[in-house]
Amino acid sequence: MLSHFKPLVAVLREFAREVAVVTRSSGRTAEIEALGARVIEFDYRRSSTNPAVEMASAMGLARILNAENPDVVHLIAMKPIVLGSAALALSGTRPAVVHMTGLGLLGFTDKPLLRLYRAGSMRLIGQTIRKPSSFLLVENTDDLEFLRAQGVDPGPRFGVLPRAGLDPDAFPALPPPRQETPSAAFVGRLIRSKGVDILMSAFEKLEAQGSPLRLELYGPSDLNPDAIAPDLLETWCKAHNAHWPGRTSNVREVWQHADMFVLPARGGEGMPRAMLEAAACGRALVVTDVPGCRHFVRDGVEGLVVPPNDVTALAGALHRLASDRGLRERMGAAARRRLLEGFTEAHVKDVLRSAYRRLARV
């Protein structure tokens, strides 16, 4: 979540005498400190749904809150929001900003255990959100409606902001690649909720049809229970002449040679940063009709929008763009314009400032 810290810390330093970031150790502490924040390392199991483990983590976070006694607690992403809400219940009421960056598996799961976990999580979050000294930030209006349907209603105390926003100068428009065989790139965690398995099946269909397209997968196969196994990915890529270099530290380099962005997510996306980065660089977008993606991509304008879990529709969209260089370039230019209209760091900072001004008046 380092991308969120940059505009957030910049705004918080306008309001606070000190900003402390409680986060898992990721080897990037120095980058956070360089933004002007103090780092407090706090380890927790991101993928755990074990009640005993979760309670121990919440109690540990509550001890940190008691020791720090912050004026405002800003909770980012679903797991820290759940743990933070429990910690606030244990340590006492404080003004809180609940900053949703997508619903993840809790937004669309049919698994009984996760549905039970979601019910408990929503109760905790609801307790935090319903307090007059709270403020909710979401990345799209569908997530707001989902939360309201779950009983998590902030009333008028909410704002909508597009992820962390992008600095358009840091992600400039790039010239279209000039290569005989176009390529589609996926950038993100290689997990089923992002539709990686659907993408693999669609590529197999295109390959059987002789469609001229290469596939590049950028991202980790992490410890998430939803992850595609690394050995399966490696075997599949070798069999189908796809490219999986792992995590990338230079996204602009991806878009220097990839023609289009693809994200066949099943849901829970918030406002995908990888999508915004591709748009900023002037690449056409192929996404599914899920929250976040559909709030940025207008079908036929910035890219193509297909139903989730539809291999045939996804393959058709990829084939259409692979076969039409002019269409790719027109959609890529439109995607860049769309980003500049309301999805930059400047836009995000304005929403954050408004949220904290509202809290200051409580």
C-alpha positions as CSV (number, residue, x, y, z in Angstrom):
1,M,0.0,0.0,0.0
2,L,3.0,2.3,-0.3
3,S,1.4,4.0,-3.3
4,H,-1.3,5.3,-0.9
5,F,1.1,6.7,1.6
6,K,2.6,9.3,-0.7
7,P,-0.4,11.6,-1.2
8,L,-1.8,10.6,2.2
9,V,1.2,11.5,4.2
10,A,1.7,14.7,2.3
11,V,-1.9,15.8,3.2
12,L,-1.6,14.5,6.8
13,R,1.5,16.6,7.4
14,E,-0.6,19.7,6.6
15,F,-2.9,18.8,9.5
16,A,-0.8,16.9,12.1
17,R,2.4,17.6,14.0
18,E,3.5,14.0,13.4
19,V,2.4,11.1,11.3
20,A,3.1,7.6,12.4
21,V,2.6,4.6,10.0
22,V,1.9,1.2,11.6
23,T,2.7,-1.4,9.0
24,R,4.1,-4.8,8.3
25,S,7.8,-5.0,7.6
26,S,8.3,-5.1,3.9
27,G,11.8,-3.8,3.4
28,R,10.5,-0.4,2.4
29,T,10.6,1.4,5.7
30,A,13.1,3.9,4.5
31,E,10.8,4.9,1.7
32,I,8.0,5.6,4.1
33,E,10.3,7.5,6.5
34,A,11.5,9.6,3.5
35,L,7.9,10.9,3.2
36,G,8.2,12.4,6.6
37,A,6.5,9.7,8.6
38,R,7.6,7.6,11.6
39,V,7.3,3.9,11.1
40,I,6.0,1.4,13.7
41,E,6.4,-2.2,12.6
42,F,3.5,-4.4,13.3
43,D,3.3,-8.0,12.1
44,Y,0.0,-9.7,11.3
45,R,-1.1,-12.5,9.0
46,R,-2.8,-10.9,6.0
47,S,-4.6,-14.1,4.8
48,S,-5.6,-15.4,8.3
49,T,-9.3,-15.8,9.2
50,N,-8.6,-17.7,12.4
51,P,-10.5,-15.9,15.3
52,A,-7.7,-16.6,17.8
53,V,-5.0,-15.2,15.6
54,E,-7.2,-12.2,14.6
55,M,-7.9,-11.4,18.3
56,A,-4.2,-11.6,19.2
57,S,-3.4,-9.2,16.3
58,A,-6.2,-6.8,17.3
59,M,-5.0,-6.8,20.9
60,G,-1.4,-6.0,19.8
61,L,-2.7,-3.1,17.6
62,A,-4.8,-1.8,20.6
63,R,-1.6,-1.7,22.7
64,I,0.1,0.4,20.0
65,L,-2.9,2.8,19.9
66,N,-2.9,3.1,23.7
67,A,0.8,3.9,23.7
68,E,0.6,6.4,20.8
69,N,-2.7,8.0,21.7
70,P,-3.3,9.4,18.2
71,D,-5.7,12.2,17.4
72,V,-7.0,10.3,14.3
73,V,-6.6,6.7,13.2
74,H,-6.4,6.2,9.4
75,L,-7.1,2.6,8.4
76,I,-6.2,1.5,4.9
77,A,-7.3,-1.7,3.1
78,M,-9.7,-4.4,4.3
79,K,-7.5,-6.4,6.7
80,P,-6.1,-3.4,8.6
81,I,-9.6,-1.9,8.7
82,V,-11.0,-5.1,10.3
83,L,-8.1,-5.3,12.8
84,G,-8.2,-1.6,13.4
85,S,-11.9,-1.6,14.1
86,A,-11.4,-4.4,16.6
87,A,-8.5,-2.5,18.2
88,L,-10.5,0.7,18.5
89,A,-13.3,-1.3,20.3
90,L,-10.6,-2.5,22.7
91,S,-8.7,0.7,23.2
92,G,-11.4,3.3,23.3
93,T,-13.1,5.6,20.8
94,R,-10.9,7.8,18.6
95,P,-11.7,9.7,15.4
96,A,-11.1,7.3,12.5
97,V,-10.9,7.4,8.7
98,V,-11.8,4.1,7.2
99,H,-10.1,4.0,3.8
100,M,-11.4,1.1,1.6
101,T,-9.2,0.1,-1.3
102,G,-11.5,-2.6,-2.5
103,L,-13.5,-5.4,-0.9
104,G,-11.3,-8.3,-2.0
105,L,-12.8,-11.8,-1.4
106,L,-15.3,-10.4,1.1
107,G,-17.1,-8.7,-1.6
108,F,-18.2,-11.7,-3.7
109,T,-17.2,-14.9,-1.9
110,D,-19.6,-17.9,-1.7
111,K,-17.3,-19.9,0.7
112,P,-19.2,-20.5,4.0
113,L,-16.1,-19.7,6.2
114,L,-15.4,-16.4,4.4
115,R,-19.1,-15.4,4.5
116,L,-19.0,-15.9,8.2
117,Y,-15.8,-13.9,8.5
118,R,-17.4,-11.2,6.3
119,A,-20.4,-11.0,8.6
120,G,-18.2,-10.5,11.7
121,S,-15.9,-8.1,9.9
122,M,-18.9,-5.9,8.8
123,R,-20.2,-5.7,12.3
124,L,-16.8,-4.5,13.5
125,I,-16.5,-2.0,10.7
126,G,-20.0,-0.8,11.2
127,Q,-19.4,0.0,14.8
128,T,-16.5,2.3,13.7
129,I,-18.3,3.9,10.8
130,R,-21.5,4.7,12.6
131,K,-19.7,7.0,15.1
132,P,-20.0,10.7,14.3
133,S,-16.2,11.1,14.6
134,S,-15.6,8.7,11.6
135,F,-15.3,9.2,7.9
136,L,-15.4,6.6,5.1
137,L,-13.3,6.8,1.9
138,V,-14.1,4.4,-0.9
139,E,-12.7,4.1,-4.4
140,N,-16.0,3.6,-6.2
141,T,-19.7,4.1,-5.5
142,D,-20.5,0.4,-5.9
143,D,-18.4,-0.4,-2.8
144,L,-20.2,2.3,-0.9
145,E,-23.6,0.7,-1.8
146,F,-22.3,-2.8,-0.9
147,L,-21.2,-1.6,2.6
148,R,-24.6,0.1,3.1
149,A,-26.3,-3.1,2.2
150,Q,-24.2,-4.8,4.9
151,G,-25.3,-2.3,7.5
152,V,-22.2,-0.2,7.3
153,D,-23.7,3.2,6.6
154,P,-21.6,6.4,7.1
155,G,-24.5,8.7,6.4
156,P,-23.1,11.9,4.8
157,R,-19.6,11.2,6.1
158,F,-17.9,9.7,3.0
159,G,-15.8,10.6,0.0
160,V,-14.9,8.8,-3.2
161,L,-11.3,8.9,-4.3
162,P,-9.6,7.1,-7.2
163,R,-7.1,4.8,-5.5
164,A,-4.0,6.9,-4.5
165,G,-4.2,8.8,-7.8
166,L,-1.2,9.0,-10.2
167,D,1.3,11.7,-10.9
168,P,0.8,12.0,-14.7
169,D,4.4,13.3,-15.0
170,A,5.8,10.2,-13.4
171,F,3.7,8.0,-15.8
172,P,3.9,9.9,-19.1
173,A,2.2,8.9,-22.3
174,L,4.4,6.5,-24.2
175,P,4.6,6.0,-27.9
176,P,2.7,2.9,-29.1
177,P,5.0,-0.2,-29.5
178,R,5.9,-1.1,-33.0
179,Q,6.1,-4.9,-33.1
180,E,4.8,-7.4,-35.5
181,T,3.0,-9.5,-32.8
182,P,1.1,-7.3,-30.2
183,S,1.2,-8.2,-26.6
184,A,-1.3,-8.0,-23.7
185,A,0.1,-7.5,-20.2
186,F,-1.5,-8.3,-16.8
187,V,0.0,-6.5,-13.8
188,G,-1.0,-7.6,-10.3
189,R,-1.1,-10.5,-7.9
190,L,-1.6,-13.8,-9.7
191,I,-4.8,-14.8,-7.9
192,R,-8.1,-16.2,-9.1
193,S,-10.1,-13.2,-7.8
194,K,-8.3,-11.2,-10.4
195,G,-9.3,-13.7,-13.1
196,V,-5.8,-15.0,-13.9
197,D,-7.3,-18.5,-14.6
198,I,-9.9,-17.0,-16.9
199,L,-7.1,-15.1,-18.7
200,M,-5.1,-18.3,-19.2
201,S,-8.2,-20.1,-20.7
202,A,-8.9,-17.1,-23.0
203,F,-5.3,-17.1,-24.2
204,E,-5.5,-20.8,-25.0
205,K,-8.6,-20.1,-27.1
206,L,-6.8,-17.4,-29.0
207,E,-3.9,-19.6,-29.5
208,A,-6.1,-22.4,-31.0
209,Q,-7.6,-19.8,-33.3
210,G,-4.2,-18.6,-34.5
211,S,-4.8,-15.0,-33.1
212,P,-1.6,-13.0,-33.2
213,L,-1.1,-12.1,-29.5
214,R,1.5,-12.6,-26.8
215,L,0.7,-12.6,-23.1
216,E,2.9,-11.2,-20.3
217,L,2.1,-11.7,-16.6
218,Y,3.7,-9.4,-14.1
219,G,3.3,-10.0,-10.4
220,P,3.8,-12.5,-7.6
221,S,2.1,-15.7,-6.8
222,D,1.9,-14.9,-3.1
223,L,0.7,-16.7,0.0
224,N,-2.9,-15.8,-0.6
225,P,-5.1,-18.9,-0.5
226,D,-6.6,-17.7,-3.8
227,A,-3.2,-17.7,-5.6
228,I,-2.3,-19.6,-8.7
229,A,0.5,-22.0,-7.8
230,P,3.9,-21.0,-9.1
231,D,4.7,-24.4,-10.6
232,L,1.4,-24.3,-12.5
233,L,2.2,-20.8,-13.8
234,E,5.6,-21.8,-15.0
235,T,4.4,-25.0,-16.7
236,W,1.6,-23.1,-18.4
237,C,3.8,-20.3,-19.6
238,K,6.3,-22.7,-21.1
239,A,3.5,-24.6,-22.9
240,H,1.9,-21.5,-24.3
241,N,4.9,-19.2,-25.0
242,A,3.7,-16.7,-22.4
243,H,6.1,-14.6,-20.3
244,W,6.1,-14.5,-16.5
245,P,9.1,-12.6,-15.1
246,G,7.5,-12.2,-11.6
247,R,7.1,-8.9,-9.8
248,T,8.2,-5.8,-11.7
249,S,9.7,-2.7,-10.1
250,N,9.5,-0.6,-13.2
251,V,5.9,-0.5,-14.5
252,R,6.7,2.1,-17.2
253,E,9.1,-0.4,-18.8
254,V,6.2,-2.8,-19.1
255,W,4.2,-0.3,-21.1
256,Q,7.1,0.6,-23.3
257,H,6.6,-2.7,-25.1
258,A,3.1,-4.0,-24.2
259,D,0.2,-2.9,-26.4
260,M,-2.7,-3.3,-24.0
261,F,-3.7,-3.9,-20.4
262,V,-5.9,-6.8,-19.3
263,L,-7.6,-7.4,-15.9
264,P,-10.4,-10.0,-16.0
265,A,-11.2,-9.5,-12.3
266,R,-14.1,-11.3,-10.7
267,G,-14.7,-8.3,-8.3
268,G,-13.3,-6.6,-5.2
269,E,-11.0,-4.2,-7.1
270,G,-11.7,-0.8,-5.7
271,M,-9.9,1.3,-8.3
272,P,-6.9,-0.8,-9.7
273,R,-3.7,1.1,-9.6
274,A,-2.2,-1.1,-12.4
275,M,-5.1,0.0,-14.6
276,L,-4.5,3.7,-13.9
277,E,-0.8,3.3,-14.7
278,A,-1.5,1.6,-18.0
279,A,-4.0,4.4,-18.8
280,A,-1.5,7.1,-17.9
281,C,1.0,5.5,-20.3
282,G,-1.6,5.5,-23.1
283,R,-2.6,1.9,-23.4
284,A,-6.0,0.4,-24.3
285,L,-7.7,-1.4,-21.4
286,V,-9.5,-4.7,-21.4
287,V,-11.4,-5.2,-18.1
288,T,-14.4,-6.9,-16.7
289,D,-17.7,-5.3,-15.7
290,V,-16.9,-5.2,-12.0
291,P,-16.7,-2.3,-9.5
292,G,-13.7,-0.1,-10.0
293,C,-12.9,-1.3,-13.5
294,R,-16.3,-0.2,-14.9
295,H,-16.0,3.2,-13.1
296,F,-13.0,4.1,-15.2
297,V,-13.3,2.2,-18.5
298,R,-16.2,3.1,-20.7
299,D,-16.8,0.2,-23.2
300,G,-15.6,1.3,-26.6
301,V,-14.0,4.5,-25.4
302,E,-10.9,3.8,-23.2
303,G,-11.1,0.0,-23.9
304,L,-13.4,-2.9,-23.9
305,V,-15.5,-4.2,-20.9
306,V,-16.6,-7.8,-20.8
307,P,-18.6,-9.9,-18.3
308,P,-16.6,-11.5,-15.5
309,N,-15.9,-15.3,-15.8
310,D,-16.6,-15.2,-19.6
311,V,-13.7,-16.8,-21.4
312,T,-15.2,-16.3,-24.9
313,A,-16.0,-12.6,-24.4
314,L,-12.5,-12.0,-23.0
315,A,-10.9,-13.8,-25.9
316,G,-13.0,-11.8,-28.3
317,A,-12.0,-8.5,-26.8
318,L,-8.3,-9.3,-26.8
319,H,-8.6,-10.5,-30.4
320,R,-10.4,-7.4,-31.5
321,L,-7.6,-5.1,-30.1
322,A,-4.8,-7.4,-31.3
323,S,-6.2,-7.1,-34.8
324,D,-6.6,-3.4,-34.9
325,R,-3.6,-1.1,-34.2
326,G,-5.6,2.1,-34.9
327,L,-8.3,1.1,-32.4
328,R,-5.7,0.3,-29.7
329,E,-4.0,3.7,-30.2
330,R,-7.3,5.6,-30.1
331,M,-8.4,3.9,-27.0
332,G,-5.0,4.4,-25.4
333,A,-5.1,8.1,-26.0
334,A,-8.7,8.2,-24.5
335,A,-7.5,6.3,-21.4
336,R,-4.8,8.9,-20.8
337,R,-7.4,11.8,-21.1
338,R,-9.7,10.0,-18.8
339,L,-7.0,9.7,-16.1
340,L,-6.2,13.5,-16.4
341,E,-9.9,14.3,-15.9
342,G,-10.1,13.1,-12.3
343,F,-7.7,10.3,-11.3
344,T,-4.5,12.1,-10.4
345,E,-2.7,12.6,-7.1
346,A,-4.0,16.2,-7.1
347,H,-7.6,15.0,-7.2
348,V,-7.0,12.5,-4.4
349,K,-5.3,15.1,-2.2
350,D,-8.4,17.4,-2.6
351,V,-10.7,14.6,-1.3
352,L,-8.4,13.8,1.6
353,R,-8.2,17.4,2.6
354,S,-12.0,17.6,2.6
355,A,-12.2,14.5,4.8
356,Y,-9.8,15.8,7.4
357,R,-11.4,19.3,7.4
358,R,-14.8,17.5,8.2
359,L,-13.1,15.6,11.0
360,A,-11.5,18.8,12.4
361,R,-15.0,20.2,12.8
362,V,-16.3,17.3,14.9
